Amino acid sequence: MQIKANIDGWAHACCGPAFSTGDTVEWVMAQLRSPRGEMSFELDDHDQLSDSGVPVSSVTARIVSIELVDRHYVAAIGDPRQMIASEEPARITEVIHIPAGTDFDHDSIIVCLDVLDPASLPPVHEWDPQMEFEVPDEIEQQRSARTASYQESELREQFAKLLERLTKTYETVASVRFDQLGNASLVPTNEEAASVHWILEFATDKPRIIADIAQAEWEFELDEQHIDLLGQIIEAAARGQITDRRRGWRMKAMFMEMVIELDSGQKLKQHQKIEGYFGKGNFGIVGSMGDRMERGNHRYAPWR
């Protein structure tokens, strides 16, 4: 009897052993059925299933074939630091060997197994992936509340007009994406140019625009004046009028200065302290700001 077992990439990367087609393996597995009737066999390689009460059993089988599954990831709208799977079909690659987990970098592995004793398979367990954790429900509730806040906001129409204008103006030189929460991302095709992303935050008494401009975080009040200013900043980014400079370091921090030159002649300046560490005369970054600091004194290129 042949079955297909799924192995999460993160689980194998942790401490998974090497295996190849033709090997005989003994794996602890669960047999799961989703609400839509789809069957799957999952490895209980970290006791994550048995600890939740799902029946598992040790199954001896011969490996018939192995496939690697890789999905394409894109930055979440408004937040370039959060990568999410795109709607593109996953890339499937057939291989004959899987190395031990160290440095493994694939989403998942599908292993076709020839089970030597079908009676050893665990009983079927009804499984709803959406109910596995409570966190997704909480996130969905927050998302619904934010959506309602945005839809009810008097500023929604102003944002809609801004996004419509930006799309028409820059659609040939940048990817312009936005969602029903009012979040947006503008990523120029020129990799040397500055990207602009923002999310709207309604959780506080004073709603805010939290913007990522060329990897630097800016915050503005969510009002008509700052929505207009956001449009001016994007126009400055498109013209290549954003400069990032190192301003030296003191103690265990590097200081950066970003200057945005608006068309009106006004210059917006932001000074940011970036925590790090010193070692043998070098400054190292703790966190995700290494790329920005490494560029040093840098003027971003125009979008066009």
Secondary structure, DSSP 8 states (H G I E B T S, - for coil): -EEEEEEEHHHHHHH---EETT-EEEEEEEEEE-TT--EEEEE-TTSTTGGGT---EEEEEEEEEEEEEE--EEEETTEEEEEEE-SS--EEEEESEE--STT---SEEEEEEEES-GGGS--EEE--GGGS-SHHHHHHHHHHHHHHHHHH-TTHHHHHHHHHHHHHHHTTTEEEEE-TTS-EEEEESSTTB--EEEEEE-SSSS-EEEEEETTEEEEEESSHHHHHHHHHHHHHHHHT-EEEEEEEEETTEEEEEEEEE-TTS-EEEEEEEEEEEEETTEEEESSS-HHHHHH-SEE-B---
